[in-house]
């Protein structure tokens, strides 16, 4: 799906579900990883995650578009457009939009290389980066932390 087809899809979805025209631009964002789309308050354009444009994610794409259009239409009429607002939740449910973007495996897994164990309570703290054990203590019992190898713990 290209930019022009996406623009048409958003305009059609807006008319079919909200009975109001979408008068601004839709852009494809190739850098998004954890979100399906984004509505910009300043110039009212919508960005859609490029990965959801594949045919196998068509139903998810429609849900994301409905979600962003809820933000769009509510913001333009001056009502509660944020996720926590009742107006947003009610409209999203009425049009059948998705509350969250589905996880399609784009998130990067963190490589936990460092494992710290509390000397007192034996709590395990896996970390990506090294900690200064002189500054940090156990969050449960304030005990001293000791760096261990992964094979020593598991």
Secondary structure, 3 states (H helix, E strand, C coil): CCHHHHHHHHHHHHHHHHCCCCCCCEEEECCCCCCCEEECCCCCCEEEEHHHHCHHHHHHHHHHHHHHHHHHHHHHHCCCCCCCCHHHHHHHHHHCCCCCCCCCCCCCCCCCCEEEEECCCCCEEEECCCCCCCCCECCCCCCEEEEECHHHHC
